[in-house]
Amino acid sequence: MRLLGNCSALDATVVNVALPSIQTDLHFTQSSLAWVINAYLITFGGLLLLAGRIGDLVGRKRVFMGGLALFTLASLVCGLAQSQGMLVVARFVQGVGGALTSAVILGMIVTMFTEPREQAKAIGVYGFVASAGGSVGLLAGGLITQAIDWHWIFFVNVPIGIATGALAQRLLERDAGIGLRAGADVPGATLITGALMLGVYTIVKPAAEQGWGASRTLLLGAISLVLLVAFIAREATARNPLMPLRMFRSRNVSGANAVQALLVAGMFGLFFLGALYLQRVLHYDALQIGLAFLPATLVMGTMSLRFSERLIMSFGPKTTLIPGLAVAVVGLLLFARAPVHGSYLTDVLPSMVLLGLGIGGSFPALMTLAMSGATREDAGLASGLVNTAAQVGGALGLAVLATLSATHTKHLLAAGKSAAAALTGGYQLAFVIAAALMLAAIAVAALALKAQAPAGVHAGGHEPAGGHEPAGGHEPAGGHQRADGHESADEHEPERVAAGPVYSEA
């Protein structure tokens, strides 16, 4: 379930490795080839928030199963594709299925695992799959493309999807959802989906090809922002909003999503531009690139699966998050020193180990904080919001880093540097900027996130009375308000299912 639900990073990197083979086989031009990636990203990034909310309304299991079926069927069509149009259309549909599955995963985890230790362990597994997906994708893409052909990077999703669906149908309890009337905000859904899809398109197409200052980029970006503002205005006045704005009253929810966007923006620079450094400067092939990233994946897995739960339970998520981010910064700065004639053992491997330690330790803590304001009724929306922050942050980060790297490389070439030295200089600049994004994430985490005592213990060392007190010892913002904004006579406020009843704010 978690593998298919976090298919975005893995899917993007698997397909990236196979792009040269796809271009040769289906006769794509260089410009049209980008749509093999962009078709997926536009629908995936544009529908995450809406898909998460639909999960709350009609049931998260139902949305997950529908998205899984759609993703699996679209993967089969991608593998069978014999023309450019067939592949691109199937990738659009695959993005829809990926959004439906990914958007509800965290919501399902925090409602299924309500016991603190089990929840931390489950989020650790989720964190490993989400953070290591990119490097696993590089290895898998290289192996499959070299051993068989590019069609099989899509075919392998079919048995995985069928097995996941069978297990999910048997193991997951069906949740009824709160009903469409509780949030069937069609105008709001139209506005946010249009804003996100247009925003992602602007980043991956005109901004990447024509530059950030191009008139088309600025126009489409402005329209996307106008739609987003209109959506927020709509949600502030709607009787049954698609996205209740009370969620953002939690400093931890808002701050964690900001940290998520900055973190993923920096990490995308590692996976994509780091792979280019290994390929164009050190002359690694696709399989060697995947193996080069494998230590980072193994360390991430060890940290996420074995130690993250213990660290979060012992020290609280914020105290676990910030040191992890700091270790990742050191890893990126070490990578920024990799020379033209670099050695893997001395110039690449130490960075991989440090990045694995840092991301593997910090990502589960970040997910815990991002879901800390979720009620059972809003868990899908909170999950979709987390994934949206990651998707938008990753797209923006990669676009900015790639542009600045390419520009610096051109300047170095004009100054008489060799091609290898100019490429290396461009990649080094990108890694320094990625480290700066991580430092910004640390600053946001330190200033915006509230410190939380270890699980089950208040800052003063006392057990929380009754064991169900929300974070901070006070009522959650908006907890007694109906969707229409009036005070509710119902004495039972929405039940928190994530970090709210687990951690107390210091």
ZAMIKOL-163537 format. One record per residue (C-alpha): x, y, z; residue in three letters. Coordinates in steps of 0.5 Angstrom, whole numbers, plus 2048, in hexadecimal, padded with zeros to 3 digits. Example, Ala and Ser with C-alpha at 12.3 -4.5 7.8 and 13.67 -1.06 7.14 Angstrom:
<rs>
8197F7810ala 81B7FE80Eser 
</rs>
This chain:
<rs>
800800800met 805805802arg 80A8037FCleu 8048057F7leu 80280B7FBgly 80980E7FBasn 80A80D7F3cys 80B8147F1ser 8138147F3ala 81480D7F1leu 81080E7EAasp 8138147E8ala 81A8117E9thr 81980B7E6val 81680E7E0val 81C8137DFasn 82180E7DFval 81D80B7D9ala 81C8117D5leu 8218107D0pro 81F8097CEser 81880C7CEile 81A8117C9gln 81D80D7C5thr 8188087C4asp 81280C7C3leu 8158127C0his 8148177C5phe 81781E7C3thr 81B8217C9gln 8168267CBser 8108217CAser 81481C7CEleu 8138207D4ala 80B81F7D4trp 80D8187D6val 80F81B7DDile 80A8217DDasn 80481D7DBala 8048197E2tyr 80781F7E6leu 8018247E4ile 7FB81F7E6thr 7FF81C7ECphe 8018237EFgly 7FA8267EDgly 7F68217F0leu 7F981F7F7leu 7F58247FBleu 7EF8237F8leu 7F081B7F8ala 7F181C800gly 7EB81F801arg 7E781B7FDile 7EA815801gly 7E7819808asp 7E0819804leu 7DF813801val 7E480E805gly 7EB80E804arg 7EC806803lys 7E78077FDarg 7EB80D7FAval 7F18097FBphe 7EF8037F8met 7EC8077F2gly 7F380A7F1gly 7F68047F1leu 7F28017ECala 7F38077E7leu 7FA8077E9phe 7FB8007E7thr 7F78007E1leu 7FB8067DEala 8018037E0ser 7FF7FD7DBleu 7FD8027D6val 8048067D6cys 8087FF7D6gly 8047FD7CFleu 8048047CCala 8078047C5gln 80680B7C4ser 8078127C7gln 8008147C8gly 7FE80D7CBmet 80480E7D0leu 8038157D2val 7FB8147D3val 7FD80E7D7ala 8028127DBarg 7FC8177DDphe 7F78127DFval 7FD80F7E3gln 7FE8157E7gly 7F78167E9val 7F780F7ECgly 7FE8107EFgly 7FB8177F2ala 7F58137F5leu 7F980D7F8thr 7FE8127FBser 7FA8177FEala 7F6813803val 7FC80F805ile 7FE81380Bleu 7F781480Dgly 7F680C80Dmet 7FC80B811ile 7FA810817val 7F380D817thr 7F5806817met 7FB80781Cphe 7F880B822thr 7FD808827glu 80380D827pro 809808826arg 805804821glu 80480A81Dgln 80B80D81Eala 80D80681Blys 808806815ala 80A80E813ile 81180B814gly 81080680Eval 80C80B80Atyr 81281080Bgly 81780B808phe 81380A802val 811811801ala 819813802ser 81C80E7FFala 81880D7F9gly 81C8117F4gly 82280D7F5ser 81F8077F5val 81C8097EEgly 82380B7EBleu 8258037EDleu 81F8007EBala 81E8047E4gly 8268037E3gly 8257FB7E4leu 81E7FA7E0ile 8207FF7DAthr 8277FB7D9gln 8257F47DBala 81E7F47D7ile 81B7FB7D3asp 8188017D5trp 8117FE7D5his 8127FA7DBtrp 8138007E0ile 80B8007DFphe 8097F97DFphe 80D7F87E6val 8077FC7E9asn 8027F77E6val 8037F17EBpro 8057F67F1ile 7FF7FA7F0gly 7FB7F37F0ile 7FE7F17F6ala 7FD7F77FAthr 7F67F87F8gly 7F57F07FAala 7F87F2801leu 7F57F9802ala 7EE7F6800gln 7EF7F0806arg 7F37F480Bleu 7F07FB80Bleu 7E97FD80Eglu 7E480180Aarg 7E380880Dasp 7DD80B80Bala 7DF81280Agly 7DB81880Dile 7D7819807gly 7D781D801leu 7D2822804arg 7D8824809ala 7DD827804gly 7DA8267FDala 7DD82D7FBasp 7DD82C7F3val 7DF8347F2pro 7E58337F7gly 7E782C7F4ala 7E782F7EDthr 7EB8357EFleu 7F08317F3ile 7F182C7EEthr 7F28317E8gly 7F78357EDala 7FB82F7EEleu 7FB82C7E7met 7FD8337E4leu 8028347E9gly 80582E7E8val 80582E7E0tyr 8088357E1thr 80E8337E5ile 80F82D7E0val 80E8307DAlys 80F8377D8pro 8138397DEala 8188337DDala 8188347D5glu 81783C7D4gln 81A83E7DBgly 8168417E1trp 8168487DFgly 8138467D8ala 80C84A7D7ser 8088437D6arg 80B8407DDthr 8098477E0leu 8028477DDleu 8018407DFleu 8048407E6gly 8008467E7ala 7F98437E5ile 7FB83D7EAser 7FC8427F0leu 7F58457EEval 7F283E7EEleu 7F583C7F5leu 7F38437F8val 7EC8427F6ala 7EC83B7F9phe 7EE83E7FFile 7E98437FFala 7E483E7FDarg 7E6839803glu 7E583F808ala 7DE840806thr 7DB839804ala 7D6836808arg 7D982F807asn 7E1831805pro 7E582C801leu 7EB82E806met 7E983080Cpro 7EE83680Eleu 7EE834815arg 7F382F813met 7F8835812phe 7F7838819arg 7FC83281Cser 80383581Barg 80682E81Basn 80182C815val 803832811ser 80A832813gly 80B82B812ala 80982C80Basn 80D832809ala 81382E80Cval 811828807gln 81182C801ala 81882F803leu 81B828804leu 8188257FEval 81A82A7FAala 8218297FCgly 8218227FCmet 81F8227F4phe 8258257F3gly 8298207F6leu 82581A7F2phe 82581D7EBphe 82B8227EBleu 82F81D7EFgly 82D8187EAala 83081C7E4leu 83681E7E8tyr 8378167E8leu 8358157E1gln 83981B7DDarg 83F81C7E1val 8418167E4leu 83E8127DEhis 83980D7E2tyr 8348097DEasp 82D8087E1ala 82E8027E5leu 8348057E8gln 83080B7EAile 82B8077EEgly 8318037F1leu 83480A7F3ala 82E80C7F7phe 82C8057FAleu 830807801pro 82C80D802ala 826809801thr 828803806leu 82A80880Bval 82380C80Amet 82080580Bgly 824803811thr 82280A814met 81B80A812ser 819803814leu 81D80281Aarg 81F80981Ephe 81A80E81Cser 81480B820glu 81980B826arg 81C812825leu 815815824ile 81281182Amet 81881382Eser 81981A82Cphe 81381D829gly 81381E821pro 816825821lys 81C823825thr 81D81E820thr 81B82281Aleu 82082781Bile 82782381Cpro 82581F816gly 824825811leu 82B827814ala 82E821812val 82B82180Bala 82E82880Aval 83582680Cval 834820807gly 832825801leu 838829803leu 83D824802leu 83A8227FBphe 83B8297F9ala 8428287FAarg 8428227F5ala 8478237F0pro 8488227E8val 84C81C7E9his 84881A7EFgly 8498137F3ser 84380F7F5tyr 84680D7FCleu 8488147FEthr 8448197FAasp 83D8167FAval 83C8107FFleu 83D814805pro 837819802ser 833813801met 834810808val 83281780Bleu 82C819807leu 82A812809gly 82A813810leu 82881A810gly 82181980Bile 82081280Fgly 820815815gly 81C81C814ser 81781A80Fphe 813815813pro 81381B819ala 811820814leu 80B81B811met 80981B819thr 809822819leu 805824813ala 7FF81F815met 7FF82281Cser 7F982681Bgly 7F5821817ala 7EE81E81Athr 7EB818817arg 7E781C813glu 7EC820810asp 7F281B810ala 7F181A808gly 7F2821807leu 7F882280Bala 7FB81C808ser 7FA81F801gly 7FC826803leu 803822806val 80481F7FFasn 8028267FBthr 8078297FFala 80C8247FDala 80A8247F6gln 80A82C7F5val 81182D7F9gly 8148277F5gly 81282A7EEala 8148317F0leu 81A82F7F3gly 81D82B7EDleu 81B8307E8ala 81F8367ECval 8258317EDleu 82582F7E6ala 8248367E3thr 82A8397E8leu 82E8337E7ser 82E8337DFala 82F83B7DFthr 83583A7E3his 8388357DFthr 8378397D9lys 83B83F7DChis 84083A7DEleu 8418387D7leu 84183F7D4ala 8478407D9ala 84B83B7D6gly 8498357DBlys 84982E7D8ser 84282A7D7ala 8438267DDala 84682B7E1ala 8408307DFala 83B82A7E1leu 83E8297E7thr 83E8307E9gly 8368317E7gly 83582A7ECtyr 83982D7F1gln 8358337F1leu 82E82F7F1ala 83082B7F7phe 8328327FBval 82C8357FAile 82882E7FCala 82C82E802ala 82A836803ala 822833802leu 82482E808met 82683380Cleu 82083780Bala 81C83180Dala 820831813ile 81E838815ala 817837813val 817831818ala 81A83581Dala 81683B81Dleu 80F83881Bala 80E83181Eleu 80D831825lys 81182C82Aala 80E82682Cgln 80F822832ala 81081A831pro 80A816830ala 805816836gly 80981B83Aval 80882283Bhis 80D82783Bala 80D827842gly 80E81F842gly 80781E844his 802819841glu 7FD81C83Dpro 7F681C841ala 7F281783Dgly 7F7815838gly 7F3819832his 7F5820833glu 7F682482Dpro 7FD82782Cala 7FF82D830gly 7F982B835gly 7F482F832his 7EE82E82Dglu 7F082E826pro 7EF834822ala 7E883481Fgly 7E682D823gly 7DF82F825his 7DD83381Egln 7D9830819arg 7DB831812ala 7D6837811asp 7DA83A817gly 7D583A81Chis 7D6837823glu 7D4830823ser 7D082D829ala 7D3826828asp 7D882582Eglu 7DC82082Ahis 7E1824826glu 7E5820820pro 7E981B823glu 7F181C821arg 7F481681Eval 7FB81881Dala 80181C822ala 7FB820826gly 7FA81B82Bpro 80181882Bval 80581E82Ctyr 805823831ser 80782A82Fglu 80D82D834ala 
</rs>
